[in-house]
Every structure is written in structure tokens, then in C-alpha cells.
């Protein structure tokens, strides 16, 4: 018989778990595996898959009770947590869920996202990476770009074209790509920050068993929408322990000699914008507790990108010549983005990518206009044209 979980019972379960699993006496991975098995990884997931089948908002109770215990380093495995996991849960078979979700959550296996291509960035549905079926396998050829964490990933979520004879949205299929398979080549992309957190991935004759397909053949666009909607919520609506507005405000308080009236007015406006964004994110997470993410996440992500860029620009102006300093141009391939742990120069440069990653701001404005505001769609002459007949 299922349990009707509430805050008190969830807190009791978390305390009982902690009493039986002392993190001081266990290794980190063993503790995380036990937490997953106890249903305290993500409580809104089904029992047996790291959850208890209860309300999403009760996860905050678990985090409060287990504060100070080993975590799964969410910054390093954000793509797996925010994008791959919801998609595997929604479209995966029982075998796929059982295989992927536990090592994903514990951080044993890092995931990356193989969506964007050099010729299909903003218009993802025009992607050209092909997957051809040969018996029980699919042979994949193509190129992906802007792939975060590909250099550390064990698995990738991949959308490929399996039928070029139908319109672009209908000939796609969604796969889990084995990043260690022969034919997978990962090359770094050096960014304006001097680092290479992104990569380009070349797929040459990569053989994937049909057991790594998520969803039905040709239904990849619908599966991908689940990933994209969760991605935008993860970027724009995730709770933050420390905000960019807080970082700039700390600088303002500690450096009174840098203050001007104009900068003060701009800081106050951006602080209000940040608080509006925070409260909107709280409301969005409450809506998520009752169902799947919708187009509202696009608005959150759009606002997040604008706010981060304006705040990082204000910080550089506030610091004057100190804001132009940059700590380290050494070429590195980091495992995670340390946005708030670096100096103002890094934040200013890295924020430029916020309006590209997770859906460009231009595309998100279209989504908001059409799916939230109900405005007329833009003319799409290629809507009913077979992909192979599209001009390139």
C-alpha cells in the first residue's frame, strides 16, 4: 500500500536513513547509492528509481534534513540531472530506467547533450546527423557542436535523422549515445574565456544497439521537447545558493569609493529584476510539482540570460580598471562552470554565452510569443517539405 507522504513523514524517513547510514563511517559513493535506494534522491520519481512517488516540493525537506552530508556534485552532472533523467523517466523502458538513473544521480556516469550542429543550431529540426538501421543496430554519422562535458561524459543524449523523406520534424529519432563507442571523437572548442568547457563531437560509423533508442522511431522531436523544456527550467528556474545580484551587491558594500549615483540606480533596478526572477522561479517550481514543464520555462531562461549579462556588465563598470583584470588565460577543459567562484572579468565574458546555450534568446522569444501569448506563428514555408528537399 502506498504511503501518503507529507513534510513530517518525509523528514522522519530522512532522519531514519541518516541514523542507519552515518556518512562519517561510509565512503561518499556508498552513501549516495544508499540514499538513492532509500528513495531520497528525487522524491517525485517512482519508488525503486530513487524516489517515493510523491510531491516534487517535498525534496526540499530531504535536503534540509541531509544538509552537510555528501552530495552528488550537481554542477558537474547538471546535464544528466536536468535533462537526461526526466527524458529517460518519461520515455525509457523499465530496463533503461533501471540501467541509467542510479549511476546518473550518484555521479558515477556523466552525461552530455548531442543536439546542436554547425548547420542546425537555432533550427534544431534541420539537423543532418544520420542514423541508419542495420539489423538490431543503428549506424550514426554526423557532427555535433557546443557539447558541454563531452570530454568527461560516459553517455550522451542524441537526436539523429532516421527518415530524410518526411518533413524535418517528423524524421527524427532519439538515442542514448555511448561516448566510448568506436567512431566517437571529441575535440575541444576554446571560448572567449580561454577555456574549453564546450566541445565538438564527430560521429563516424558509430554503432548503437536499438536498446539505446528512447521512444519510437520517428518520434524524436517529441522526446527532444521534454529534454529542452527541462533544460530551460534547469537553467532559468533552478534554486541558487548565491546569486549574481548578491555578488555585485557585495562589491557595492565593500567598495564605497567606487559608487556613483548612476551605478546605484542601475543596481537597484537589477536587484528588483533579480527578486522578480527568483519569485517567478519559485512559482514555476510549484507548477512543476503538479505536472511537466511547459513553455513558461522559456521565459525564465530568457530573463536569466538578460539579467546575468546586465549584472556582469555593471560589475565590470563598478570595478573600473580592476574589472578588466583576468586571472588566468591558461587553456583548460573544466568539468563544471564556476560562474560565481571566479572574478568579474570571467563572469562578464562567460555571461555572453547565456543567451545562446539552452536555446537562443531569439528562438525563446518566438516560443513565448506563440505558445504563451498566443500570437500568430511566423510563416514556415518548409513545414510540409521533405527534409531531403530543403535548400542548404
C-alpha positions in Angstrom: 0.0 0.0 0.0 1.4 3.4 -1.0 2.3 5.9 1.8 0.6 9.4 1.8 3.8 11.4 2.3 3.8 14.8 3.9 6.6 17.0 5.3 6.6 15.3 8.7 6.8 11.7 7.3 9.4 12.7 4.7 11.5 14.3 7.4 11.2 11.2 9.6 12.3 9.0 6.8 15.3 11.2 6.1 16.3 11.2 9.8 15.9 7.4 10.0 18.1 7.0 6.9 20.8 9.2 8.4 20.6 7.2 11.6 21.3 4.0 9.7 23.8 5.5 7.3 26.4 7.6 9.1 28.3 9.5 6.3 31.3 9.7 8.6 31.6 5.9 8.5 30.8 5.4 4.9 32.5 6.3 1.6 30.9 9.0 -0.4 29.7 6.8 -3.2 28.3 4.2 -0.9 26.3 6.9 0.9 24.9 8.3 -2.3 23.9 4.8 -3.6 22.2 4.1 -0.3 20.3 7.4 -0.5 19.1 6.7 -4.0 17.9 3.2 -2.9 16.1 4.8 0.0 14.0 7.0 -2.4 15.7 10.2 -1.2 17.4 11.1 -4.4 14.4 12.8 -6.1 11.3 12.1 -4.1 8.9 12.8 -7.1 10.4 9.9 -9.1 8.8 6.4 -8.8 9.7 4.0 -6.0 12.7 1.9 -7.0 14.1 4.7 -9.2 15.4 7.0 -6.5 12.1 8.4 -5.4 8.9 7.8 -3.4 6.3 8.8 -5.9 5.3 11.9 -4.0 5.3 15.7 -4.5 8.3 17.4 -6.0 8.3 20.2 -3.4 9.0 17.7 -0.6 12.5 17.3 -1.9 13.4 20.5 0.0 12.6 18.7 3.2 15.0 15.9 2.4 17.7 18.4 1.5 17.2 20.3 4.8 17.4 17.1 6.9 20.5 15.8 5.0 22.3 19.1 4.9 26.0 18.7 5.4 26.1 15.1 4.0 27.9 14.2 0.8 26.2 15.5 -2.3 26.4 14.3 -5.9 28.3 17.4 -7.1 25.3 18.7 -9.2 27.4 21.3 -11.0 29.4 18.5 -12.6 26.4 16.4 -13.6 23.8 19.1 -14.4 23.0 17.8 -17.9 22.3 14.3 -16.5 20.1 15.6 -13.7 18.3 18.4 -15.5 17.9 16.9 -19.0 18.7 13.2 -19.4 17.0 12.0 -16.2 13.5 13.5 -16.9 13.7 12.2 -20.5 14.7 8.7 -19.5 11.9 8.6 -17.0 9.3 9.8 -19.4 10.3 7.7 -22.5 12.7 5.0 -21.3 11.8 1.3 -20.9 12.0 -0.3 -17.5 15.4 -1.7 -18.4 16.7 1.7 -19.5 15.4 3.4 -16.3 17.0 0.7 -14.1 20.3 0.9 -16.0 20.8 4.7 -16.3 19.1 6.6 -13.4 21.1 5.4 -10.4 24.6 6.0 -11.7 23.4 9.2 -13.3 22.2 10.5 -9.9 25.2 9.3 -7.9 27.6 11.0 -10.4 29.2 7.8 -11.4 28.3 8.5 -15.1 28.4 11.9 -16.6 26.1 12.8 -19.4 26.3 15.3 -22.3 23.8 16.6 -24.9 24.3 15.9 -28.6 21.7 18.2 -30.2 23.1 21.3 -31.9 25.0 21.1 -35.2 27.1 23.5 -37.2 24.3 23.8 -39.7 21.4 23.4 -37.3 21.8 25.5 -34.2 18.7 27.6 -33.6 16.6 25.5 -36.0 17.4 22.1 -34.4 14.8 20.3 -36.6 17.0 20.7 -39.7 19.8 18.6 -38.1 21.7 16.4 -40.6 23.3 13.7 -38.4 22.0 10.4 -39.9 21.1 7.1 -38.2 20.6 4.2 -40.5 19.2 0.9 -39.2 21.2 -2.3 -39.8 19.5 -5.2 -38.2 19.5 -4.7 -34.4 21.8 -1.7 -34.6 21.9 1.9 -35.8 24.9 3.4 -37.6 25.3 7.1 -36.9 27.3 9.6 -38.9 27.4 13.3 -38.3 28.8 16.2 -36.3 27.5 17.9 -33.1 28.7 21.2 -31.6 28.6 23.2 -28.3 28.6 19.9 -26.4 29.2 20.7 -22.7 31.1 17.9 -20.7 31.6 15.7 -23.8 35.2 15.2 -22.7 34.1 13.7 -19.4 30.8 12.1 -20.5 30.0 8.4 -20.4 26.7 8.8 -22.2 25.1 11.4 -24.5 21.5 12.2 -25.4 21.4 12.2 -29.2 18.9 13.2 -31.8 19.5 11.9 -35.3 17.7 11.8 -38.6 16.3 8.4 -39.5 14.0 9.4 -42.3 15.0 12.1 -44.8 11.9 11.6 -46.9 9.5 13.3 -44.5 9.3 16.9 -43.1 12.1 17.9 -40.8 10.2 17.5 -37.5 8.9 14.0 -38.3 12.0 12.1 -39.4 14.0 12.3 -36.1 14.7 9.6 -33.5 16.2 10.0 -30.1 19.1 7.8 -28.8 21.4 7.4 -25.9 24.9 7.5 -27.3 27.7 5.5 -25.9 30.5 8.1 -25.8 33.1 5.3 -25.6 31.9 3.6 -28.8 34.3 3.4 -31.7 33.9 6.3 -34.1 33.1 8.9 -31.4 35.7 11.8 -31.4 35.6 14.7 -29.1 37.5 17.9 -29.8 37.7 21.0 -27.5 36.2 24.4 -28.5 38.2 27.2 -27.0 35.9 30.0 -25.8 36.4 33.7 -25.2 37.2 32.8 -21.5 40.3 30.9 -22.7 38.8 27.6 -21.5 37.0 24.8 -23.4 34.0 23.6 -21.4 32.3 23.0 -24.8 33.3 20.6 -27.5 32.5 19.5 -31.0 31.8 15.8 -31.4 32.3 13.8 -34.6 30.3 10.6 -35.1 31.7 8.3 -37.8 30.1 4.9 -38.3 29.1 4.8 -34.6 27.1 1.6 -34.0 24.4 1.9 -31.3 22.2 -1.1 -30.4 18.4 -0.5 -30.7 18.2 -0.9 -27.0 19.7 2.6 -26.7 16.8 4.2 -28.5 14.4 6.3 -26.4 10.9 6.5 -27.7 9.5 5.4 -31.0 11.4 5.6 -34.3 10.5 9.0 -35.9 9.2 10.4 -32.6 12.5 12.1 -31.7 11.2 15.6 -31.9 8.5 15.0 -29.2 11.1 13.3 -27.0 13.5 16.2 -27.5 10.9 18.7 -26.4 10.8 17.0 -23.0 14.6 17.5 -22.8 14.5 21.1 -24.0 11.7 22.2 -21.7 13.5 20.7 -18.7 16.8 22.2 -19.8 15.3 25.7 -19.8 13.8 25.2 -16.4 17.1 23.8 -15.1 19.0 26.9 -16.4 16.5 29.6 -15.6 14.4 28.3 -12.7 16.8 26.3 -10.6 17.2 27.5 -6.9 20.5 29.3 -6.3 22.5 29.3 -3.1 24.2 32.6 -4.2 23.1 34.9 -7.0 24.9 37.2 -9.4 22.9 40.1 -7.9 24.3 39.2 -4.5 27.8 39.2 -5.8 27.5 42.7 -7.3 25.8 43.9 -4.1 28.7 42.6 -2.0 31.1 44.5 -4.2 29.0 47.7 -3.8 29.0 47.4 0.0 32.7 46.6 0.3 34.0 49.3 -2.1 32.2 52.6 -1.2 34.9 54.6 -3.1 33.6 53.1 -6.4 30.0 54.2 -6.0 28.2 56.8 -8.2 24.6 57.8 -8.3 24.1 56.3 -11.8 25.5 52.9 -10.8 23.4 52.9 -7.7 20.2 53.4 -9.7 21.2 50.6 -12.1 22.0 48.3 -9.2 18.6 48.9 -7.6 16.8 48.2 -10.8 18.7 45.0 -11.4 18.2 43.9 -7.8 14.4 44.3 -8.3 14.6 42.3 -11.5 16.6 39.6 -9.8 14.0 39.3 -7.0 11.2 39.1 -9.5 13.1 36.3 -11.3 13.6 34.5 -8.0 9.9 34.6 -7.1 8.9 33.6 -10.6 11.2 30.6 -10.3 9.6 29.6 -7.0 6.1 29.8 -8.7 7.4 27.8 -11.7 8.8 25.0 -9.4 5.4 24.9 -7.7 3.7 24.4 -11.1 6.2 21.7 -11.9 5.1 19.8 -8.8 1.8 19.3 -10.5 3.0 18.2 -13.9 5.6 18.5 -16.7 7.4 21.7 -17.6 5.7 23.9 -20.2 6.8 26.9 -22.3 6.9 29.1 -19.2 10.5 27.8 -18.7 11.5 29.6 -21.9 10.6 32.9 -20.3 12.6 32.1 -17.2 15.7 31.2 -19.3 15.3 34.3 -21.4 15.1 36.6 -18.4 18.0 34.7 -16.7 20.3 35.4 -19.7 19.5 39.1 -19.9 19.9 39.6 -16.1 23.2 37.8 -15.9 24.6 39.8 -18.8 23.5 43.2 -17.4 24.7 42.4 -13.9 28.1 41.2 -15.1 28.4 44.3 -17.2 27.5 46.5 -14.2 30.1 44.7 -12.0 32.9 45.4 -14.5 31.9 49.1 -14.7 31.7 49.3 -11.0 35.2 47.9 -10.5 36.6 50.2 -13.2 40.2 49.1 -14.2 40.1 46.3 -11.7 37.1 44.8 -13.6 39.2 44.4 -16.7 41.7 42.1 -14.9 41.6 38.4 -15.8 43.1 35.8 -13.5 44.1 33.0 -15.9 44.1 32.5 -19.7 45.5 29.0 -19.4 43.7 26.6 -21.7 41.7 24.2 -19.5 38.9 21.8 -20.0 36.9 22.2 -16.8 34.3 19.7 -15.6 31.9 22.4 -14.5 31.2 26.1 -14.9 32.4 28.0 -11.8 30.4 31.2 -12.6 30.3 32.8 -9.1 33.7 31.4 -7.9 35.7 33.5 -10.3 36.4 37.2 -10.8 34.4 39.8 -12.5 36.3 39.6 -15.9 35.4 35.9 -16.2 31.8 36.5 -15.3 31.5 39.2 -17.9 32.9 37.0 -20.7 31.1 33.8 -19.7 27.7 35.5 -19.4 27.8 36.2 -23.1 27.0 32.5 -23.6 23.9 32.6 -21.5 21.8 33.9 -24.4 23.0 31.1 -26.7 23.1 27.9 -24.5 19.8 26.2 -23.7 18.1 27.8 -26.7 19.0 31.2 -28.2 17.1 34.2 -26.9 15.7 34.8 -30.3 14.1 31.3 -30.5 12.8 31.6 -27.0 11.1 34.9 -27.9 9.3 33.0 -30.7 8.2 30.3 -28.3 6.9 32.8 -25.7 5.1 34.8 -28.5 3.4 31.7 -30.0 2.9 29.3 -27.1 2.4 31.6 -24.1 0.9 34.8 -25.6 -0.9 33.1 -28.5 0.3 35.4 -31.2 0.3 34.2 -34.8 3.1 31.9 -35.9 5.8 33.1 -38.2 5.3 31.8 -41.8 7.1 28.5 -42.2 7.4 27.6 -45.9 9.4 24.4 -45.1 6.8 22.9 -42.7 5.5 20.3 -45.2 8.6 19.8 -47.3 10.6 16.6 -47.1 13.9 17.3 -45.3 15.9 16.0 -48.3 14.3 18.7 -50.5 15.2 21.6 -48.2 17.7 24.1 -49.7 21.1 24.1 -48.0 
